Amino acid sequence: MKEIVYHTQGTCSQIIRLTGDAGRIVNVEFLGGCHGNLQGIASLVRGMKYEEVIDRVEGIRCGMKPTSCPDQLAKALRQLMAEEQ
């Protein structure tokens, strides 16, 4: 099991605490941002494969921002994947 703390860029959330094991998400916690929405995202992705989540959320934008909390989650997952290898 591996845990990382990812510092987001360009979003209301500041930190994503992400735990994974063998290519699957064990837990996600967001610090800051839209609490209810981010709790929902965290609950929905729990147990999913990293690649599936990345495919679904990478590139999502928030309004005029070039990124979003889901997009930042994809970036955090890519970092977690790299650290697991």
C-alpha positions as CSV (number, residue, x, y, z in Angstrom):
1,M,0.0,0.0,0.0
2,K,1.3,3.5,-0.9
3,E,0.1,6.9,0.2
4,I,1.1,10.2,-1.4
5,V,0.2,13.8,-0.6
6,Y,-0.3,15.8,-3.8
7,H,-0.3,19.6,-3.8
8,T,-2.8,20.8,-6.4
9,Q,-2.3,23.7,-8.7
10,G,-5.0,26.0,-10.0
11,T,-7.9,24.7,-7.9
12,C,-9.8,25.5,-4.8
13,S,-8.6,22.3,-3.1
14,Q,-5.0,22.5,-2.0
15,I,-4.1,18.9,-1.2
16,I,-5.1,15.5,-2.3
17,R,-4.2,12.7,0.1
18,L,-4.3,9.5,-2.0
19,T,-3.8,5.9,-1.0
20,G,-3.5,3.1,-3.5
21,D,-2.6,-0.6,-3.6
22,A,-1.8,-2.8,-6.6
23,G,-3.3,-0.3,-9.1
24,R,-6.5,0.4,-7.2
25,I,-7.6,3.4,-5.2
26,V,-8.0,2.6,-1.5
27,N,-8.8,6.1,-0.3
28,V,-8.9,9.8,-1.5
29,E,-9.1,12.9,0.7
30,F,-9.3,16.4,-0.6
31,L,-8.3,19.4,1.6
32,G,-10.2,22.5,0.6
33,G,-12.6,22.9,-2.3
34,C,-16.3,22.0,-2.6
35,H,-16.5,19.6,0.3
36,G,-19.7,17.8,-0.7
37,N,-18.7,17.3,-4.3
38,L,-15.2,16.2,-3.4
39,Q,-16.5,13.7,-0.9
40,G,-18.7,12.3,-3.6
41,I,-15.8,12.0,-6.1
42,A,-13.7,10.3,-3.4
43,S,-16.5,7.8,-2.7
44,L,-17.2,7.1,-6.3
45,V,-13.6,6.3,-7.2
46,R,-12.8,4.2,-4.2
47,G,-11.9,0.7,-5.4
48,M,-11.4,1.7,-9.0
49,K,-8.3,1.1,-11.1
50,Y,-6.1,4.1,-11.5
51,E,-6.2,4.0,-15.3
52,E,-10.0,4.0,-15.4
53,V,-10.3,7.0,-13.2
54,I,-7.6,8.9,-15.2
55,D,-9.5,8.1,-18.4
56,R,-12.7,9.5,-17.0
57,V,-11.5,12.7,-15.3
58,E,-8.3,13.8,-17.0
59,G,-8.8,17.1,-18.8
60,I,-12.0,18.2,-17.0
61,R,-11.9,22.0,-16.6
62,C,-13.6,24.1,-13.9
63,G,-15.2,27.2,-15.5
64,M,-12.4,29.2,-17.2
65,K,-9.6,27.4,-15.3
66,P,-7.4,25.1,-17.3
67,T,-7.8,22.4,-14.7
68,S,-10.2,21.1,-12.0
69,C,-10.2,19.0,-8.9
70,P,-10.9,15.8,-10.9
71,D,-8.1,16.7,-13.4
72,Q,-5.8,17.2,-10.4
73,L,-6.8,13.8,-9.1
74,A,-5.7,12.3,-12.4
75,K,-2.3,14.0,-12.0
76,A,-2.1,12.7,-8.4
77,L,-2.9,9.2,-9.7
78,R,-0.1,9.5,-12.3
79,Q,2.3,10.4,-9.6
80,L,1.2,7.5,-7.4
81,M,1.6,5.1,-10.4
82,A,5.1,6.3,-10.9
83,E,6.0,5.9,-7.3
84,E,4.6,2.4,-7.1
85,Q,6.8,1.2,-9.9
